[in-house]
Every structure is written in structure tokens, then in C-alpha cells.
Amino acid sequence: GAGVSQTPSNKVTEKGKYVELRCDPISGHTALYWYRQSLGQGPEFLIYFQGTGAADDSGLPNDRFFAVRPEGSVSTLKIQRTERGDSAVYLCASSAQEGTEAFFGQGTRLTVV
Amino acid sequence: QKEVEQDPGPLSVPEGAIVSLNCTYSNSAFQYFMWYRQYSRKGPELLMYTYSSGNKEDGRFTAQVDKSSKYISLFIRDSQPSDSATYLCAMSAWNRDDKIIFGKGTRLHILP
């Protein structure tokens, strides 16, 4: 596609449930990033993939968060046993080369009630 | 000290004024510097990026990097109400395993 696509755009879930957030990067981009953004804050780094492997997952807040990119293209961010504090906009970005300019999707707004 | 510092604002200026937005950083390994614009409830949109030091101009926007001072700036000339948004600086080292680090963003209001 022409840009980074994220689905769903909005997700409301009950506390304790499991959610999956999907990211389709720009075709041919090898680097893929997940960020989380709370209201009034800048994007907070979660995890970064180079190809299929997670090059840096130091931003994942705890073991309830997990992300995969099995074929080096689409990525899924998985959150188990969701908590109200997980409510935020989850942003995905991709870049053609690691560490260079990244292009963002519109984000998934997650609300845990 | 955070890796990237950015004044959150809000910054309000009259239409037509020159706007100056700034970030400081602590990691001397940073080589790539980016500015993003984010409208409410939208994803960040890449405005400009520069590699290493120097200036880069694109229309009404100019990005400056001063690596000796660890200071970057974005200037907006002839500001328009449509420039009202949050501006995020971002940077990374040029290294295979380096992530992009963002500032908190500066909220900018251009007053008609």
C-alpha cells in the first residue's frame, strides 16, 4: 500500500481481555517500529523489528506485551490481560533503513474499560 | 536527564510570524534528526529530516542541526492557522540496532 496501515483504528476492550493490533508497513520497508502515545505526550518506544527479528524490545513495559513479524512484513502487537493503564494510541511506523526517517500509520486507539 | 528534551508549550503566535521550535539532546551518537507534525487524533507526519549537522530548507520550513551544542531547531516562516499542531522532534544514531527517540512535542497555535 501507499502508507502504513493500522487496524483496527479504535478498539474498546474490557479489563483482563486479550487484544491484537495489526500493522501493515510500507511495501519494501525492512524496519518496523511500535510506539505508544498517551495524551499530551510524545511517542514512547516499545519495540523495533529489522526484518523478522526484534532488534530491540527494551520498551515493552512488561511480559503482557508481545509483538511478532513472522514474514518480515505485517506485524501484530499482542497485549494479554489488559489493564486500564494500557489505554493509549498505539502507533506503528516503518522505514526503508534502520534508524532513518520513519513513516507512521494513523494509530490504533485502545481503550480498556 | 532525558535523551531528548522539548518544551511542551503551548506556543501561541500571530499569523504570519516566524515560529522557532527547538529540542536538545544528550546522546552525541545521534546522527539522524527528524521533525514530525501531528494533528489531533492523527498519526505523526514526517516534515523534514537531516543527517548530521547543517541546515535544510523546504518551502516555509527550515531545519537546523548544531551537533556541537546538541541542539536542533525547526523554523516556520509566514505561519498559517493550518500550521497549528503538535511538532515532535525525533532522532537516532546511524546504527543497525538503533531506535528513533522522540521528544514530548510542542503544541503550536497560530492565531488568525
Chai-1 contact restraints between the chains, C-beta under 6 A:
chainA,res_idxA,chainB,res_idxB,connection_type,confidence,min_distance_angstrom,max_distance_angstrom,comment,restraint_id
A,Q41,B,K104,contact,1.0,0.0,6.0,A-B,restraint_1
A,G42,B,L88,contact,1.0,0.0,6.0,A-B,restraint_2
A,G42,B,F102,contact,1.0,0.0,6.0,A-B,restraint_3
A,G42,B,G103,contact,1.0,0.0,6.0,A-B,restraint_4
A,G42,B,K104,contact,1.0,0.0,6.0,A-B,restraint_5
A,G42,B,G105,contact,1.0,0.0,6.0,A-B,restraint_6
A,P43,B,F102,contact,1.0,0.0,6.0,A-B,restraint_7
A,F45,B,K99,contact,1.0,0.0,6.0,A-B,restraint_8
A,Y48,B,K99,contact,1.0,0.0,6.0,A-B,restraint_9
A,A55,B,D97,contact,1.0,0.0,6.0,A-B,restraint_10
A,D56,B,D97,contact,1.0,0.0,6.0,A-B,restraint_11
A,D56,B,K99,contact,1.0,0.0,6.0,A-B,restraint_12
A,L91,B,G43,contact,1.0,0.0,6.0,A-B,restraint_13
A,E98,B,R96,contact,1.0,0.0,6.0,A-B,restraint_14
A,G99,B,Y32,contact,1.0,0.0,6.0,A-B,restraint_15
A,G99,B,S92,contact,1.0,0.0,6.0,A-B,restraint_16
A,G99,B,W94,contact,1.0,0.0,6.0,A-B,restraint_17
A,G99,B,D98,contact,1.0,0.0,6.0,A-B,restraint_18
A,T100,B,Y32,contact,1.0,0.0,6.0,A-B,restraint_19
A,E101,B,M34,contact,1.0,0.0,6.0,A-B,restraint_20
A,E101,B,L46,contact,1.0,0.0,6.0,A-B,restraint_21
A,E101,B,Y49,contact,1.0,0.0,6.0,A-B,restraint_22
A,A102,B,I100,contact,1.0,0.0,6.0,A-B,restraint_23
A,F104,B,G43,contact,1.0,0.0,6.0,A-B,restraint_24
A,F104,B,P44,contact,1.0,0.0,6.0,A-B,restraint_25
A,G105,B,G43,contact,1.0,0.0,6.0,A-B,restraint_26
A,Q106,B,G43,contact,1.0,0.0,6.0,A-B,restraint_27
A,G107,B,G43,contact,1.0,0.0,6.0,A-B,restraint_28
